[in-house]
Amino acid sequence: MTIYDLGTMTEIREMPRGCVVALGFFDGVHLGHRMIIDTARRLSEAQDGGVAVWTISQESGDYKTGRLALTDEEERLSLLRDAGANYAAVSAFSDIKEMTGEEFVSRILKDALGASEAVCGYNYRFGRGAVCGVAQLRELCVSRGIRVTAVDAVTDGGERAVSSTLIRGLIADGDVETGGILLGRPYSFTSKVLHGKHLGRRLGYPTANQLIPSGRLTPKRGVYAVSVEFLSEGVRTVFPGAANIGYCPTLTDEEISEAGVSPDAVGKGGAAGKGYAVCETYIVGYSGDLYGKDVKISFLRRLRGEKAFDGIGALKEQISLDAEAALHIHEEIYGSFSVKR
């Protein structure tokens, strides 16, 4: 188990005893997750204690996400901190998968973490084979002096409970706008900008070409209004963009390695199709050089699906229309098209 002080984002040997501990995988740290952590925070304030999260490491969580995660490990920990957690205890799945429910409560919650109270979602499962639920958690914890609070489902305004599975389905189907609403922020990824074939530059619309990181969910193929974020002279800068999600079946591991990126760090297949998932973004109003830099792409709204064009003129006209639509959507959400903050 690795324990983090989320205030400094550093590893520590142990957390203070008596914390209220929120339980879950927390992929995406969506609105339902935030309700769990907010409940833990309010309970901790009454006890004058801290808020901790116990979770399973992202790297060993493929059994849970199907290798299509909404966040990477660093982003997940940062979002947990922003949601109000002070500490995070992260276990490898291999270390806990054979534990019975009783062993989990005794060895993790009681002995390792010294929890005063456990907070979980209404459908939380634990123990070998996930055979234990909230009732068993409450029974096992009460006998060890640990209180338990279960949080009701947060819904999407209808009958659907907000869940990582629901959000993945929405984004994989191209509905990044609804997915972002349920996440509490736009779905995003960060990766390095690579050299492409420079077709966009020859058309007058240069693109920042990126590969979707390994294990991350890829939105449905098509064109999206996005927010593009990067450091410019040490200042975090945001621009609007129109991004095309597709795939490159001919891209080789050697070409990726030559660009300074490990082939293991990028994803293949997913919702975009077979081959390496590729994001090509025309950044509205930007003319600098981003090659080799880390750029964050946040998906705001799907503009259209893929389409064939009769010629270069028709393609250029469509790119212009996509860029204009993306600019309007970005300004609708963020205001001025170039935001420094």
Secondary structure as UniProt FT lines:
FT   STRAND          2..5
FT   TURN            6..9
FT   STRAND          10..12
FT   TURN            17..18
FT   STRAND          20..23
FT   TURN            27..28
FT   HELIX           31..47
FT   STRAND          51..56
FT   HELIX           58..60
FT   HELIX           62..65
FT   TURN            66..67
FT   HELIX           73..83
FT   STRAND          87..91
FT   HELIX           93..96
FT   TURN            97..98
FT   HELIX           101..103
FT   HELIX           104..112
FT   STRAND          117..121
FT   TURN            122..123
FT   HELIX           128..130
FT   HELIX           134..142
FT   TURN            143..145
FT   STRAND          147..151
FT   HELIX           164..172
FT   TURN            173..174
FT   HELIX           176..183
FT   STRAND          187..194
FT   HELIX           199..203
FT   STRAND          207..211
FT   TURN            214..215
FT   STRAND          222..232
FT   TURN            233..234
FT   STRAND          235..248
FT   TURN            249..250
FT   HELIX           253..258
FT   TURN            259..260
FT   HELIX           263..265
FT   HELIX           270..272
FT   STRAND          276..283
FT   TURN            284..285
FT   STRAND          294..304
FT   HELIX           312..334
FT   STRAND          339..340
//
